[in-house]
Amino acid sequence: MRGPTPKSRNHKFLTGNPGRRRIASTPEPPPAKVFRCPSWIGKHGGELWRKIAPGLLKAGVLTDWDRSGFETLCSSYHMMRIAEAELARDGLTVRDDRGGTKKHPAAAIFKAASDTYSKHAELFGLSPLSRQRLDVKVKKEPDEAEKFLMRKGG
C-alpha cells in the first residue's frame, strides 16, 4: 500500500475533515455474539482464541463478519508456535542430502505464519498503533497512585 494509512471514520470525525471529502458510511456490523473456537485450529491457536476473543467481542472489534479472519489469526499463531518448537528442538540448520547443512524447513514455515499473524493482528487492533487507528478503548485498572489521586476528600 502506498501513502499514509487511511484514517478510520471515527478518527476523521474526531480530528476534523480539512479536505472536505465525503466521509463514506460504513455498514453496521451484526451484533457481537460469542462463538466457539473450531477444533481444527490446534492447541496454541485455541489458547490464543480463549485469551483474546472475549476482549475483542467486548470492544466491538470482533463480529460474526470477522470470524474467518480471526480463525486465520489463531491458526497462524498455532503454526508459528509449532515451527518455533521444532526450531528450538532441531536447531536452525539441518543436514542436506550431500552431508552439508541447509536452513531448517520450519524457518520458512515460521516466517510465513508470523507474517500472516502480524497482518491479521493489526486488523484486530492487537498492537498499540492499530488500536489507535481502530479507536479501540482499552480499560485498565487504576494503579495505587491513581486510586490515591481519585480519592474523595483530602
JOWOUR-V755772 format. One line per field, one symbol per residue. ss: DSSP state (H for helix, E for strand, - for the rest). phi: phi as a letter, one per 30 degrees, with the letter a starting at -180 (. if undefined). burial: + if it has 9 or more other ideal C-beta (glycine too) atoms within 8 Angstrom, else -. Layout:
ss: ???
phi: ???
burial: ???
//
This chain:
ss: --------HHHHHHH-----------------------HHH-HHHHHHHHHHHHHHHHH----HHHHHHHHHHHHHHHHHHHHHHHHHHH--EEE-----EEE-HHHHHHHHHHHHHHHHHHH----HHHHHHH---------HHHHHHH----
phi: .cidddddedddddcjbddhddcddcddddddbdbddddddjedddddeddceedddddidcbddcedddddeddddddddddddddddcjdbbdcdcjdbbddeddddddddddddddddddcicbeddddddhdcccbddddddddddddib
burial: -------++-++----------------+--+----+---++-+++-++---+--++-+-++++-+--++++++++++++++++-++------+---------+-++-++--++-++--++++++----++-+++-----------+-------
//
